[in-house]
């Protein structure tokens, strides 16, 4: 499956889940985007990786990925904390 298809089909609700490799789903998506030259941002920070994946999604007509994440943030308390952390870091 190509990276953009995988991005479109992966539920944002599992982005922070760990894979058997020990990486999170978002880290895996980010690394695939990096390997396919869809992003040139190199970072180990998961939050920056999330934003890089969002940029890729928006650049390729997959804005629904960002909207799905935003709608799920409102429903999942752990993601709300991440969103609050993000908001305070970028003020």
Buried (B, 14 or more C-beta within 10 A) or exposed (E): EEBBEBBBEBEBBEBBEEEEEEBBBBBBBBEBBBEEEBBEBEEEEBBEBBBBBBBBBEEBEBEEBBEBBEEBBEEBEEBEEBBEEEEEEEE
